[in-house]
Amino acid sequence: MAYAQNKQQAHELIERMAPAQVVAVVSLLEAMLDPVSRAIANAPIDEEVESGEERQAVAASKEWMAEHPGQGIPFEALLAEFGVSAEDLRR
């Protein structure tokens, strides 16, 4: 019976909200019901220690990006690295 009461209370609260609040609540509910969002929210915290090699790689990439603002790897090049084309994604 508590479930039915909670559900009824939720409906009543929604009825009292301003339109912008309803939009926000709908977005929240959609995120809560989305399986990917739920999986991310419930995923364990990554406690793996970052290696020295990983730290150096991150530092090098940040340095490169700072020296080359607005430049990066074109999306098509990234896809090609995995043997995928932009056309493959459209299908």
DSSP file (Angstrom, degrees, kcal/mol; ACC not computed):
  #  RESIDUE AA STRUCTURE BP1 BP2  ACC     N-H-->O    O-->H-N    N-H-->O    O-->H-N    TCO  KAPPA ALPHA  PHI   PSI    X-CA   Y-CA   Z-CA
    1    1 A M     >        0   0    0      0, 0.0     4,-2.0     0, 0.0     5,-0.2   0.000 360.0 360.0 360.0 -29.9    0.0    0.0    0.0
    2    2 A A  H  >  +     0   0    0      1,-0.2     4,-2.7     2,-0.2     5,-0.2   0.870 360.0  56.4 -61.6 -37.0    2.9    2.4    0.6
    3    3 A Y  H  > S+     0   0    0      1,-0.2     4,-2.6     2,-0.2    -1,-0.2   0.942 107.4  47.0 -60.2 -48.3    3.8    2.1   -3.1
    4    4 A A  H  > S+     0   0    0      1,-0.2     4,-2.4     2,-0.2    -1,-0.2   0.890 113.2  49.3 -61.8 -40.0    0.4    3.3   -4.2
    5    5 A Q  H  X S+     0   0    0     -4,-2.0     4,-2.6     2,-0.2    -1,-0.2   0.918 111.5  48.5 -66.9 -42.6    0.5    6.2   -1.7
    6    6 A N  H  X S+     0   0    0     -4,-2.7     4,-2.3     2,-0.2    -2,-0.2   0.908 112.1  49.3 -62.4 -42.1    3.9    7.3   -2.9
    7    7 A K  H  X S+     0   0    0     -4,-2.6     4,-2.1     2,-0.2    -2,-0.2   0.920 111.7  48.4 -64.2 -43.9    2.8    7.1   -6.5
    8    8 A Q  H  X S+     0   0    0     -4,-2.4     4,-2.3     1,-0.2    -2,-0.2   0.904 110.8  51.2 -62.9 -41.7   -0.3    9.2   -5.7
    9    9 A Q  H  X S+     0   0    0     -4,-2.6     4,-2.5     1,-0.2    -1,-0.2   0.895 107.7  52.9 -63.2 -39.7    1.8   11.7   -3.8
   10   10 A A  H  X S+     0   0    0     -4,-2.3     4,-2.4     1,-0.2    -1,-0.2   0.922 109.2  49.2 -61.2 -44.1    4.2   12.0   -6.7
   11   11 A H  H  X S+     0   0    0     -4,-2.1     4,-2.0     1,-0.2    -2,-0.2   0.916 111.5  49.2 -60.9 -43.5    1.2   12.7   -9.1
   12   12 A E  H  X S+     0   0    0     -4,-2.3     4,-0.9     1,-0.2    -2,-0.2   0.898 111.0  49.2 -64.5 -40.9   -0.1   15.4   -6.7
   13   13 A L  H >< S+     0   0    0     -4,-2.5     3,-0.7     1,-0.2     4,-0.5   0.906 109.3  52.2 -65.8 -41.2    3.3   17.1   -6.4
   14   14 A I  H >< S+     0   0    0     -4,-2.4     3,-1.3     1,-0.2    -1,-0.2   0.892 104.1  57.4 -61.6 -39.5    3.7   17.1  -10.1
   15   15 A E  H 3< S+     0   0    0     -4,-2.0    -1,-0.2     1,-0.3    -2,-0.2   0.780 105.7  51.2 -62.1 -26.3    0.3   18.8  -10.5
   16   16 A R  T << S+     0   0    0     -4,-0.9    -1,-0.3    -3,-0.7    -2,-0.2   0.520  92.1 103.5 -89.1  -6.1    1.5   21.6   -8.3
   17   17 A M  S <  S-     0   0    0     -3,-1.3    -3,-0.0    -4,-0.5    -4,-0.0  -0.389  74.9-113.1 -81.5 153.6    4.7   22.3  -10.2
   18   18 A A    >>  -     0   0    0     -2,-0.1     4,-2.0     1,-0.1     3,-0.7  -0.462  38.7-104.4 -72.7 155.3    5.4   25.1  -12.6
   19   19 A P  H 3> S+     0   0    0      0, 0.0     4,-2.2     0, 0.0     5,-0.2   0.873 121.6  52.7 -52.3 -42.0    5.8   24.0  -16.3
   20   20 A A  H 3> S+     0   0    0      1,-0.2     4,-1.8     2,-0.2     5,-0.1   0.860 108.2  51.3 -64.5 -33.7    9.6   24.4  -16.1
   21   21 A Q  H <> S+     0   0    0     -3,-0.7     4,-2.5     2,-0.2    -1,-0.2   0.886 107.4  52.9 -69.3 -37.9    9.8   22.3  -13.0
   22   22 A V  H  X S+     0   0    0     -4,-2.0     4,-2.7     1,-0.2    -2,-0.2   0.920 107.5  51.7 -62.6 -43.0    7.7   19.5  -14.8
   23   23 A V  H  X S+     0   0    0     -4,-2.2     4,-2.2     1,-0.2    -1,-0.2   0.915 110.9  48.2 -58.6 -43.5   10.2   19.6  -17.7
   24   24 A A  H  X S+     0   0    0     -4,-1.8     4,-2.2     1,-0.2    -2,-0.2   0.905 112.0  48.6 -64.7 -41.6   13.1   19.2  -15.2
   25   25 A V  H  X S+     0   0    0     -4,-2.5     4,-2.9     2,-0.2    -2,-0.2   0.896 109.4  52.5 -66.8 -39.8   11.4   16.3  -13.4
   26   26 A V  H  X S+     0   0    0     -4,-2.7     4,-2.6     2,-0.2    -1,-0.2   0.927 109.6  49.5 -61.5 -43.8   10.6   14.5  -16.7
   27   27 A S  H  X S+     0   0    0     -4,-2.2     4,-2.2     1,-0.2    -2,-0.2   0.912 111.9  49.0 -60.5 -42.1   14.3   14.8  -17.7
   28   28 A L  H  X S+     0   0    0     -4,-2.2     4,-2.4     2,-0.2    -2,-0.2   0.928 111.6  48.3 -62.7 -45.9   15.3   13.4  -14.3
   29   29 A L  H  X S+     0   0    0     -4,-2.9     4,-1.8     1,-0.2    -2,-0.2   0.900 110.3  51.7 -63.4 -40.5   12.8   10.5  -14.6
   30   30 A E  H  X S+     0   0    0     -4,-2.6     4,-1.3     1,-0.2    -1,-0.2   0.917 111.0  48.1 -62.1 -42.1   14.0    9.7  -18.1
   31   31 A A  H  < S+     0   0    0     -4,-2.2    -2,-0.2     1,-0.2    -1,-0.2   0.891 110.5  51.7 -64.8 -38.6   17.6    9.6  -16.9
   32   32 A M  H  < S+     0   0    0     -4,-2.4    -1,-0.2     1,-0.2    -2,-0.2   0.830 114.2  43.3 -67.2 -30.7   16.6    7.4  -13.9
   33   33 A L  H  < S+     0   0    0     -4,-1.8    -1,-0.2    -5,-0.2    -2,-0.2   0.624  88.3 103.4 -90.9 -14.1   14.8    4.9  -16.2
   34   34 A D     X  -     0   0    0     -4,-1.3     4,-2.4    -3,-0.2     5,-0.2  -0.547  68.1-143.3 -70.4 125.9   17.5    4.9  -18.9
   35   35 A P  H  > S+     0   0    0      0, 0.0     4,-2.3     0, 0.0    -1,-0.2   0.854  98.5  50.9 -62.6 -34.6   19.5    1.6  -18.6
   36   36 A V  H  > S+     0   0    0      2,-0.2     4,-2.6     1,-0.2     5,-0.2   0.936 110.8  48.2 -68.3 -44.7   22.8    3.2  -19.5
   37   37 A S  H  > S+     0   0    0      1,-0.2     4,-2.6     2,-0.2    -1,-0.2   0.908 112.8  49.3 -61.0 -40.9   22.3    6.0  -16.9
   38   38 A R  H  X S+     0   0    0     -4,-2.4     4,-2.0     2,-0.2    -1,-0.2   0.919 110.6  50.1 -63.6 -42.6   21.4    3.4  -14.3
   39   39 A A  H  X S+     0   0    0     -4,-2.3     4,-0.6    -5,-0.2    -2,-0.2   0.912 112.7  46.4 -63.4 -42.1   24.4    1.3  -15.1
   40   40 A I  H >< S+     0   0    0     -4,-2.6     3,-0.8     1,-0.2    -1,-0.2   0.925 112.5  50.1 -65.1 -44.0   26.7    4.3  -14.9
   41   41 A A  H 3< S+     0   0    0     -4,-2.6    -1,-0.2     1,-0.2    -2,-0.2   0.836 116.5  41.8 -63.7 -31.8   25.2    5.5  -11.6
   42   42 A N  H 3< S+     0   0    0     -4,-2.0    -1,-0.2    -5,-0.2    -2,-0.2   0.432  87.7 117.4 -96.1   0.0   25.5    2.0  -10.1
   43   43 A A  S << S-     0   0    0     -3,-0.8     3,-0.1    -4,-0.6    -3,-0.0  -0.388  72.6-106.3 -69.3 144.6   29.0    1.3  -11.5
   44   44 A P        -     0   0    0      0, 0.0     2,-0.2     0, 0.0    -1,-0.1  -0.347  40.6 -96.0 -68.1 152.7   31.7    0.8   -8.9
   45   45 A I        -     0   0    0      1,-0.1     2,-0.9    -3,-0.1    -3,-0.0  -0.484  38.4-115.0 -69.0 135.1   34.2    3.6   -8.3
   46   46 A D        +     0   0    0     -2,-0.2    -1,-0.1     1,-0.2    -3,-0.0  -0.627  41.9 168.6 -75.6 108.8   37.4    3.0  -10.3
   47   47 A E        +     0   0    0     -2,-0.9     2,-0.2     2,-0.1    -1,-0.2   0.243  27.7 131.5-105.6  11.1   40.0    2.6   -7.6
   48   48 A E        -     0   0    0      1,-0.1     2,-0.2     0, 0.0    -2,-0.0  -0.466  62.5-117.6 -67.8 132.4   42.8    1.3  -10.0
   49   49 A V        -     0   0    0     -2,-0.2     2,-0.3     1,-0.1    -1,-0.1  -0.521  25.7-119.6 -73.7 133.1   46.0    3.2   -9.4
   50   50 A E        -     0   0    0     -2,-0.2    -1,-0.1     1,-0.1     2,-0.1  -0.567  29.9-129.6 -74.2 131.7   47.2    5.2  -12.3
   51   51 A S     >  -     0   0    0     -2,-0.3     4,-2.3     1,-0.1     5,-0.2  -0.337  18.0-112.9 -78.7 163.5   50.6    4.1  -13.5
   52   52 A G  H  > S+     0   0    0      1,-0.2     4,-2.4     2,-0.2     5,-0.2   0.883 119.6  54.2 -60.2 -39.0   53.5    6.4  -14.1
   53   53 A E  H  > S+     0   0    0      2,-0.2     4,-2.2     1,-0.2    -1,-0.2   0.902 108.3  48.7 -62.9 -41.9   53.3    5.6  -17.8
   54   54 A E  H  > S+     0   0    0      2,-0.2     4,-2.4     1,-0.2    -2,-0.2   0.909 110.5  50.8 -65.5 -41.5   49.6    6.6  -17.9
   55   55 A R  H  X S+     0   0    0     -4,-2.3     4,-2.5     1,-0.2    -2,-0.2   0.911 111.0  48.9 -62.1 -42.1   50.4    9.9  -16.0
   56   56 A Q  H  X S+     0   0    0     -4,-2.4     4,-2.6     2,-0.2    -1,-0.2   0.902 110.4  50.7 -64.5 -41.0   53.1   10.7  -18.5
   57   57 A A  H  X S+     0   0    0     -4,-2.2     4,-2.2     2,-0.2    -2,-0.2   0.910 111.9  47.0 -64.4 -42.1   50.8   10.0  -21.5
   58   58 A V  H  X S+     0   0    0     -4,-2.4     4,-2.4     2,-0.2    -2,-0.2   0.925 112.9  49.3 -64.9 -44.5   48.1   12.2  -20.1
   59   59 A A  H  X S+     0   0    0     -4,-2.5     4,-2.4     1,-0.2    -2,-0.2   0.913 111.3  49.7 -61.5 -42.9   50.6   15.0  -19.4
   60   60 A A  H  X S+     0   0    0     -4,-2.6     4,-2.4     1,-0.2    -1,-0.2   0.899 111.4  48.6 -63.9 -40.8   52.0   14.7  -22.9
   61   61 A S  H  X S+     0   0    0     -4,-2.2     4,-2.5     2,-0.2    -1,-0.2   0.897 111.6  49.3 -68.4 -38.5   48.5   14.9  -24.5
   62   62 A K  H  X S+     0   0    0     -4,-2.4     4,-2.1     2,-0.2    -2,-0.2   0.905 111.6  49.6 -64.9 -40.4   47.6   17.9  -22.4
   63   63 A E  H  X S+     0   0    0     -4,-2.4     4,-1.9     2,-0.2    -2,-0.2   0.925 111.3  48.8 -63.2 -44.7   50.8   19.6  -23.3
   64   64 A W  H  X S+     0   0    0     -4,-2.4     4,-1.4     1,-0.2    -2,-0.2   0.922 111.3  49.4 -61.5 -44.8   50.2   18.9  -27.0
   65   65 A M  H  < S+     0   0    0     -4,-2.5     6,-0.2     1,-0.2    -1,-0.2   0.865 109.9  51.9 -64.0 -35.8   46.6   20.2  -26.9
   66   66 A A  H  < S+     0   0    0     -4,-2.1    -1,-0.2     1,-0.2    -2,-0.2   0.862 112.8  45.1 -67.7 -35.4   47.8   23.4  -25.1
   67   67 A E  H  < S+     0   0    0     -4,-1.9    -1,-0.2     1,-0.2    -2,-0.2   0.696 120.9  39.7 -79.4 -20.3   50.4   23.9  -27.9
   68   68 A H  S >< S-     0   0    0     -4,-1.4     3,-2.0    -5,-0.2    -1,-0.2  -0.525  81.8-168.7-128.3  63.2   47.9   23.2  -30.7
   69   69 A P  T 3  S+     0   0    0      0, 0.0     3,-0.1     0, 0.0    -3,-0.1  -0.251  73.9  12.6 -59.9 138.4   44.6   24.8  -29.6
   70   70 A G  T 3  S+     0   0    0      1,-0.3     2,-0.3    -5,-0.1    -5,-0.1   0.428 106.7 106.8  78.7  -1.9   41.6   23.8  -31.7
   71   71 A Q    <   +     0   0    0     -3,-2.0     2,-0.3    -6,-0.2    -1,-0.3  -0.768  34.7 129.0-107.1 154.8   43.5   20.9  -33.3
   72   72 A G        -     0   0    0     -2,-0.3     3,-0.0    -3,-0.1     0, 0.0  -0.925  63.3 -45.1-173.7-164.1   43.1   17.3  -32.6
   73   73 A I        -     0   0    0     -2,-0.3     5,-0.1     1,-0.0    -2,-0.0  -0.756  61.1-118.4 -86.2 123.3   42.6   14.0  -34.3
   74   74 A P    >>  -     0   0    0      0, 0.0     4,-1.9     0, 0.0     3,-0.6  -0.325  20.6-121.9 -59.2 143.3   39.9   14.3  -37.0
   75   75 A F  H 3> S+     0   0    0      1,-0.3     4,-2.5     2,-0.2     5,-0.2   0.872 112.5  56.4 -55.4 -40.2   36.9   12.0  -36.3
   76   76 A E  H 3> S+     0   0    0      1,-0.2     4,-2.5     2,-0.2    -1,-0.3   0.869 105.7  51.2 -62.5 -36.3   37.4   10.2  -39.6
   77   77 A A  H <> S+     0   0    0     -3,-0.6     4,-1.6     2,-0.2    -1,-0.2   0.888 109.5  50.1 -67.5 -38.3   41.0    9.4  -38.7
   78   78 A L  H  X S+     0   0    0     -4,-1.9     4,-0.7     2,-0.2    -2,-0.2   0.921 111.5  48.0 -64.7 -43.7   39.9    8.0  -35.4
   79   79 A L  H ><>S+     0   0    0     -4,-2.5     5,-2.5     1,-0.2     3,-1.3   0.921 108.6  54.5 -61.3 -43.8   37.2    5.8  -37.1
   80   80 A A  H ><5S+     0   0    0     -4,-2.5     3,-1.6     1,-0.3    -1,-0.2   0.844  98.3  63.4 -60.4 -33.8   39.8    4.6  -39.7
   81   81 A E  H 3<5S+     0   0    0     -4,-1.6    -1,-0.3     1,-0.3    -2,-0.2   0.802 109.5  40.6 -59.6 -28.1   42.0    3.5  -36.8
   82   82 A F  T <<5S-     0   0    0     -3,-1.3    -1,-0.3    -4,-0.7    -2,-0.2   0.276 120.6-107.9-103.5   9.1   39.2    1.0  -35.9
   83   83 A G  T < 5S+     0   0    0     -3,-1.6     2,-0.4     1,-0.3    -3,-0.2   0.807  79.8 124.5  72.1  29.4   38.5    0.1  -39.5
   84   84 A V      < -     0   0    0     -5,-2.5    -1,-0.3    -8,-0.1     2,-0.3  -0.932  45.2-152.9-122.8 144.9   35.2    2.0  -39.5
   85   85 A S     >  -     0   0    0     -2,-0.4     4,-1.4    -3,-0.1     3,-0.1  -0.722  31.6-111.6-110.1 165.9   34.0    4.7  -41.9
   86   86 A A  H  > S+     0   0    0     -2,-0.3     4,-1.5     1,-0.2    -1,-0.1   0.861 121.0  56.8 -61.3 -34.7   31.5    7.6  -41.4
   87   87 A E  H  > S+     0   0    0      1,-0.2     4,-1.2     2,-0.2    -1,-0.2   0.891 100.4  57.1 -64.1 -38.7   29.2    5.7  -43.8
   88   88 A D  H  4 S+     0   0    0      1,-0.2     3,-0.4     2,-0.2    -1,-0.2   0.888 105.7  51.4 -57.8 -38.5   29.4    2.6  -41.6
   89   89 A L  H  < S+     0   0    0     -4,-1.4    -1,-0.2     1,-0.2    -2,-0.2   0.848 104.5  56.3 -68.8 -33.2   28.0    4.8  -38.7
   90   90 A R  H  <        0   0    0     -4,-1.5    -1,-0.2     1,-0.3    -2,-0.2   0.763 360.0 360.0 -70.3 -23.0   25.1    6.1  -40.8
   91   91 A R     <        0   0    0     -4,-1.2    -1,-0.3    -3,-0.4    -2,-0.2   0.475 360.0 360.0 -80.6 360.0   24.0    2.5  -41.5
